[in-house]
């Protein structure tokens, strides 16, 4: 039974998540580092004209906008509506119109079986309760519809970035699962279970070449990416800890930089058919 205290704790948690993703400039991160991922997901889901599409944790529409360009009727939902202004501007530049809806991925305000495609591009993976988020994606997808996701893998660049900052970051809330677990194939199978069929997963990589060197890239993450900003904010009053994170972060980025000066981030493309 959910108590009033439970509901209040959840509201507080979601408020912190909203503030985290509103900090920095996530639309810049999505458009400058990973612009191709949205189109990759739209292609993997086979989205076409007339499809009713829900993009969950859509951010500024990295996948929602390409879906609309493909002719779909798209709802972009996110817990952080502060990201929608950039999305609307980007959508207008592409000549498409979307519905933008503030929504919690763990409690979507949509009817059962409402969409032909339910997707998320490195978005739902950051909802703290994976089971609840998976349940909601299945619930709002019609039988025979497509569920599609792109998730960072635990052993890839973003997964290791989170492992690097974890010792300095705020402790996770009770019951929360690490975001990169969504990039583990066994975890995805366990979450969706027999509620889906034709589950396919394939690992791919994206090249990150926006910055010239590790030091510039570290400052880019510190300035623009909510989870990194939160970690530095958590230890801001401890100069030694800030210096240690700076050192560890720079060492990580230096180690992962390739000979051609770029970084390569692995992600998992997930598609399934809702039963």
C-alpha positions in Angstrom: 0.0 0.0 0.0 1.3 3.4 -1.0 1.2 5.8 1.9 1.1 9.6 1.9 4.8 9.6 3.0 5.7 7.4 0.0 3.9 9.8 -2.3 5.6 12.8 -0.8 9.0 11.1 -1.1 8.4 10.3 -4.7 7.4 13.9 -5.5 10.6 15.1 -3.8 12.7 12.6 -5.8 11.1 13.6 -9.1 11.6 17.3 -8.3 15.3 16.6 -7.8 15.5 14.7 -11.1 13.7 17.5 -12.9 16.2 20.1 -11.4 19.1 17.9 -12.4 18.2 17.7 -16.1 17.2 21.3 -16.2 20.7 22.3 -15.1 23.4 22.8 -17.6 22.4 22.5 -21.3 21.2 19.0 -22.2 19.8 20.1 -25.5 23.3 21.1 -26.5 24.7 17.8 -25.4 22.2 15.9 -27.5 22.6 18.1 -30.6 26.4 18.4 -30.4 27.5 15.0 -29.3 24.8 12.5 -30.3 22.5 14.0 -33.0 22.4 10.8 -35.0 21.0 8.6 -32.2 17.4 9.8 -32.6 17.3 9.0 -36.3 18.9 5.6 -35.6 16.1 4.8 -33.2 13.4 6.0 -35.5 14.8 3.7 -38.2 15.1 0.8 -35.8 11.4 1.2 -34.9 10.3 1.4 -38.5 8.4 4.6 -37.9 6.4 5.9 -40.8 3.6 8.2 -41.8 0.5 8.1 -39.6 2.1 6.1 -36.7 1.0 7.3 -33.3 4.4 7.7 -31.5 5.2 8.4 -27.9 8.8 9.5 -27.1 9.3 8.9 -23.3 11.9 11.1 -21.6 12.2 12.9 -24.9 14.3 15.8 -23.7 14.4 18.3 -26.5 13.2 15.8 -29.1 16.4 14.1 -30.3 14.2 11.1 -31.5 10.8 12.7 -31.4 11.6 15.3 -34.1 13.0 12.7 -36.6 9.8 10.6 -36.0 7.7 13.6 -36.9 9.8 14.3 -40.0 9.0 10.7 -41.0 5.3 11.6 -40.9 4.3 10.2 -37.5 1.9 11.8 -35.1 4.3 12.4 -32.2 3.9 13.1 -28.5 7.2 14.1 -26.8 6.9 13.6 -23.0 9.5 14.5 -20.3 9.7 15.1 -16.6 11.6 18.3 -17.3 9.5 20.7 -19.4 12.3 23.2 -19.3 13.8 21.2 -22.2 10.8 21.8 -24.4 11.7 25.3 -25.6 14.8 24.1 -27.4 12.8 21.2 -28.8 10.0 23.5 -30.1 12.7 25.6 -31.8 14.4 22.6 -33.4 11.0 21.2 -34.5 10.1 24.5 -36.1 13.4 24.5 -38.0 12.6 21.1 -39.4 9.1 22.2 -40.3 7.2 19.7 -38.0 4.8 20.1 -35.2 4.7 17.8 -32.1 2.7 17.6 -28.9 5.0 18.3 -25.8 3.7 16.9 -22.6 5.2 17.0 -19.1 5.1 13.4 -17.8 6.8 11.1 -15.4 8.1 8.0 -17.2 7.0 5.9 -14.2 3.4 7.2 -14.2 2.6 8.2 -17.8 -0.7 10.2 -18.2 -1.8 8.3 -21.2 -4.4 5.6 -21.8 -3.6 1.9 -22.2 -2.8 0.8 -25.8 -2.7 4.5 -26.9 0.4 4.4 -29.2 1.7 2.3 -32.1 5.3 3.0 -31.1 6.7 3.8 -27.7 10.3 4.8 -27.7 13.1 6.4 -25.7 16.5 7.6 -26.7 18.9 7.5 -23.7 16.0 8.9 -21.6 13.9 6.3 -19.8 17.1 4.7 -18.6 17.5 7.6 -16.1 14.2 7.0 -14.4 15.1 5.6 -11.0 12.7 2.6 -10.9 13.3 0.5 -13.9 10.5 -1.9 -13.4 7.9 0.9 -13.1 9.2 2.6 -16.3 9.2 -0.7 -18.2 5.7 -1.4 -17.1 4.5 2.0 -18.3 6.1 1.6 -21.7 4.3 -1.7 -22.2 1.0 -0.4 -20.9 0.7 2.5 -23.3 1.8 0.5 -26.4 -0.9 -1.3 -28.3 -0.7 -5.0 -28.8 1.4 -5.6 -31.8 3.0 -2.2 -31.5 6.7 -1.5 -31.2 8.7 -0.6 -28.1 12.2 0.8 -29.0 15.0 2.1 -26.9 18.6 3.3 -27.1 20.5 2.9 -23.8 24.1 3.5 -22.8 25.9 0.3 -21.9 27.5 -0.3 -18.5 30.9 -1.0 -20.0 30.9 1.7 -22.6 32.1 5.3 -22.4 29.0 6.7 -20.7 28.7 3.8 -18.3 32.3 4.2 -17.3 31.8 8.0 -17.0 29.1 7.3 -14.4 31.3 4.9 -12.6 34.0 7.6 -12.4 31.8 10.2 -10.9 29.9 7.9 -8.6 32.2 8.1 -5.6 31.7 11.9 -5.6 28.0 12.0 -6.5 24.9 12.2 -4.2 23.9 8.7 -3.0 21.1 7.2 -5.1 17.6 7.0 -3.6 16.4 3.8 -2.0 15.2 1.3 -4.5 16.8 3.1 -7.5 18.7 1.1 -10.1 21.8 2.4 -11.9 20.9 3.9 -15.3 23.5 1.9 -17.4 21.8 -1.3 -16.3 19.3 -0.6 -19.1 22.2 -1.3 -21.5 22.6 -4.8 -20.1 20.8 -7.4 -22.3 19.9 -9.7 -19.4 18.4 -6.8 -17.5 16.3 -5.7 -20.4 15.0 -9.3 -20.9 14.1 -9.5 -17.2 12.3 -6.2 -17.2 10.1 -6.9 -20.3 9.7 -10.7 -19.8 7.0 -12.4 -21.7 5.0 -9.2 -22.2 6.9 -8.6 -25.5 7.9 -10.8 -28.4 10.6 -10.4 -31.1 12.9 -8.8 -28.7 16.1 -7.8 -30.5 19.2 -6.1 -29.1 22.3 -4.9 -30.8 25.3 -2.9 -29.7 26.5 0.1 -31.7 28.8 3.0 -31.1 28.7 6.7 -31.7 31.7 8.9 -32.2 32.1 11.9 -29.9 34.4 14.5 -31.4 33.1 17.8 -30.3 36.2 18.7 -28.2 39.8 18.7 -29.1 41.3 17.2 -25.9 40.5 15.6 -22.6 40.7 18.8 -20.6 38.3 20.6 -22.9 36.0 17.7 -22.8 36.0 17.5 -19.0 35.0 21.2 -18.8 32.3 20.5 -21.4 30.7 17.8 -19.2 31.0 20.0 -16.1 29.3 22.9 -17.8 26.5 21.1 -19.7 25.6 17.7 -18.3 23.2 17.5 -15.4 24.6 14.4 -13.6 28.1 15.8 -13.8 26.9 19.2 -12.5 25.1 17.4 -9.7 28.3 15.5 -8.7 30.4 18.7 -8.5 27.6 20.5 -6.7 27.4 17.8 -4.1 31.1 18.2 -3.2 31.4 21.9 -3.9 32.3 22.8 -0.3 35.2 20.3 -0.2 38.1 21.7 -2.3 40.1 18.5 -1.9 37.2 16.4 -3.2 36.6 18.7 -6.1 40.3 18.4 -7.0 40.2 14.6 -6.8 37.2 14.4 -9.1 38.9 16.8 -11.5 41.9 14.5 -11.5 39.9 11.3 -11.8 37.6 12.7 -14.5 40.6 13.9 -16.6 42.4 10.6 -16.2 39.3 8.8 -17.4 38.8 11.0 -20.4 42.5 10.8 -21.3 42.4 7.0 -21.1 39.4 6.7 -23.3 40.5 9.2 -26.0 41.4 7.4 -29.2 44.4 8.0 -31.3 42.4 10.2 -33.7 41.4 12.4 -30.8 37.8 11.4 -30.5 35.9 9.2 -28.0 33.6 6.3 -28.8 30.5 5.6 -26.8 28.7 2.2 -27.0 24.9 2.0 -26.8 22.3 -0.8 -27.0 19.5 -0.6 -29.5 16.4 -2.4 -28.2 13.3 -3.2 -30.2 10.4 -5.4 -29.3 6.8 -6.1 -30.2 4.2 -5.6 -27.4 2.0 -8.7 -26.9 
